[in-house]
Amino acid sequence: MNYRLTVPLFLAASTTGAVEPGSFHVAFAHDYEQPGDPGKLHRVISDQVRFAADGSVAGFSDSRGRLDWSAAAYDSGQASFLHWGRWTRGVIGGSGLHSGHDISGAEGVRNSFRYIVGPVSKSPLADAATFSLLGGHTGPTAGEGGGTSITLLTRGEVNVNADGSAARVTLALRVASGIYSFESPELPLKDAGFSTTESIPTSGVLCIPGCSTHLEGFITGEGGTEVGLAFSIDNPALSKQINGVAAFKRD
């Protein structure tokens, strides 16, 4: 099945590389160690998102200041509201908490900075809804152990409960070490965003010691039409996290 992803009208000015007006959800994951921030999965609200001419994200503000990316973004894609991709083979610029980190060279692919971005909706979702994977699978890649592999999302769904107060996420993916899958409990929605406070038990071929997942996600689009998700799977049998992002569209 073929899927065509369109450039949203409200981002028409992105061809100039300018900062777009308004506030955006930004969920991102990485596997490098960042001094002053032990977490590897994050979600922020940024009013300083900058888009490159191809629609990839070239910068945004994190908890401390601006982040800028002047190199190419890989595996980037976009839907009506969502934009996703990964930064790799370069140095993160700006003055933000994650600025100055070098993800160049061979480690760059494995340690890529994976992001998914969508505007904060003025009309948040207030009823039940089901969201299915956009295109069956979306980039970017996940790094594990000493190499990389394409993250193939084989199954996924986000279900919002009847009053729009919580979301449940199911996801299955294939990477080099095998197939992983999980189902989250209901995660409270606040300002159209949701997070895991405790890890989600996750099944996988190498999960003999037990695997776990953390999530950061958000609902975007007027009336709630798309969901952006960043995930990080911890498998003690591997030396690196399995990180990725996923895009969903309302059924």
N, C-alpha and C positions, 0 to 999 in steps of 0.2 A: 504494500500500500504506500502511495506517495503522499507526503504532507508538504504543504507550502506554507512557510512562515512569513508573515507580512510585516513590514515596517509600520508601526503605529503612527497615526497622523500627528499625535501630540508630541512626537519626537522628530518632527520634520527638521527642526533646527540642528539636529545632531550631526548633520553633514558638515557643520562648521566647526565641530569639536568644542562648542560652547557649553558652559554649565547650564543645565536645564532648570527652569524655575520649579518650585514645589518640593515636597518632601518625598523621599524614597526609602523603602525597606532595602537593606543590603544584608544578605546572609552570606557568610564566607567561611571556608575551611582551609587549613594548611597543616603541614606536618613538620614544619621547622620549629625550633625552640625560640620563642620571642622573649627577650629579657623584659621583665615587668608584667608579663601577661602569660601565665601558664596554660591558659585555654587554647585549644586548637580549632574551636568552632564558635562562631560569633554571629550576632545580628545587631545591627544599629539602624537608627533612623538618621538619614543624611539629607541635608538640603544643599549639598555641594557636589552632586553627581555630575560628572563630565563624560560625555559620549564621544567616541572617535567617529570618523567618517563612515566606517563600516558598521556602526551600531554597537560595537563592543564598548565596555566601560573602560575609560582612561583615567578615572580618578573619582574619589569620594572622600568624605570626612569620616574618620573613626572617632574613638572616644577622646582623643587628644588633639587632633588636627587633621590637615589634609594629607591624603595619599595620592601620589601621581604615578602613572605608568606610561613611559614614553616608548617602550618596545612593543612588539606585536602581541596581540592577545590570540590565544589558540582555542580551537574547538568552540568558538563563539557562535551563538545563535540568538534568535529573538522570535517572540510571538506577538500577540496584539499589545501586551503590556510588559511582559517579562524579557529580560536580557540576561544571558549567562555566558560564561567562558572561563578561561584560566590565564593568569599571568605566569610566565616562565621565561627563563634565560634573560634575566635583567636584574636591575636593582630598583626597589620600590623607593620612589622619591617623595618629597614633601616633608612635613613636620609632624605627621601623625605618629601614633604609637608603633605602627608597623613600618614606618619609613626607614630606609637605610638597609633593609634586609636584601641580601644578594642571593638570588635563586638561579644563578647562571650555571652553565656547564651541565654535566651529566645529571647532577643532583637536581637541576632545575625542573626536569620533567616530573620526577618523583615528588619533589617538594612544592609543586605548583600551588599558587594561591587561587583557589577556585571560588567563584562568586556567582550569585544570582540576584538580580535587582528588579524591583517593581515599584511603581508609584503608590504612595499611601492613598487609599480610596477615601473620597468624601462621602460615599454611601456604603458603609460596611455591610457585610452579609448579616442578615438577621433571621435566617431560617435554615432548614435542613438543605444540604446539597451534597452531591457526589462529584468528585473531580478525578478524571482519568489521565494517565500519562500522555503527554503531548508527543505524538509521533512514535510511541512505543518505547523509544529510548532517546536520551539526550546526552550530550557531552557535559562536562569534560571527562578527563581520564582519572583513574584512581591509581595511586602508586602503592606497591606493597613489596616488602623485602628489598632485594637489590635491583628490581626492574620495574617496568610499567606494563599496564595492560589497558585495553579499552573497557570502560565500565559499560556493560550491556545491562540495561534495566529491563528485565524480562516481565515484570508485573508490578503494578503499583496503583494505589488509590488513596485518596484523602476523603474522608467522610465527616461532614459537619453535622452535629446533632440538631434536634428540632428547633431549638431556640437560638441557634448560632453562637452558643457559649463555649463549645469545645470541639476539637478536631481529633480524629483518629487516623493514623497513617499506617498503611501496609506497603511493604516494598520487598522485591526480590531482585537480586542482581548477580551477574556472573563476572568474576575476575579470574586471574591466573590460578589462584589457590582453590577455586571452586565456586559453588553457589552459596549465597548468603540470603537469609530472609528474616523478617521480623514483622510484628504487629504491635503498635504502640497502644498504651491505654489512652483514654480520652485526655487530651492535653488542653488546658484552659486557654481560650482565646482572649487576648487583651490587646486592644487597639489593632485588631486584625492580625496579630502575631501570636505564635505559639512556640514553646520551648520544652525540652525535657528537663526536669529537675532531678530525676533519677535515671540511670541507664536502663535501656530496654534489652531484655534477654534476646539473643540473636542466634539462630542456628546456622551451621556451616560445616563443611567437610572437616576442617581443621580445628573445630571449636571444642575439642576434648576438654581443655581447661575452662571453657566457657567464654563466649563472645558477647559483646555488649555494644549498643549503639546510642549515640546522642543525636538530637535533631534540633534544628532551628528553621522555622518556616513562617510564612505569611500569606495572607489572602490579598489579592490586588485586583484592580479593575473596578469600574463603577458597578455596584451591586454585587461584587464578588464573582469574577469570571475566571480567574486563574490563581494558581497557588505556586509559590516558589519555595523550594526546600533545599537545605544543605544538610548533609549527614556525615557522620564520622563513626566508623566501625572499628572497635578495638578487638583484635585477635591476639592473645598473648603468644601464640605460636609464630607470629610475624614480627619483624623488627619495626614496621611502620604501620600507621593507621591506614584504613581504606576510606578515603574521602571522596565525595562527589556532590553534585547538585542534580536536582530533578525539577522538571516543569510539568505542571498539570493544568488541564482545562476542564471547566465545568461541563458535565454531561447535559 
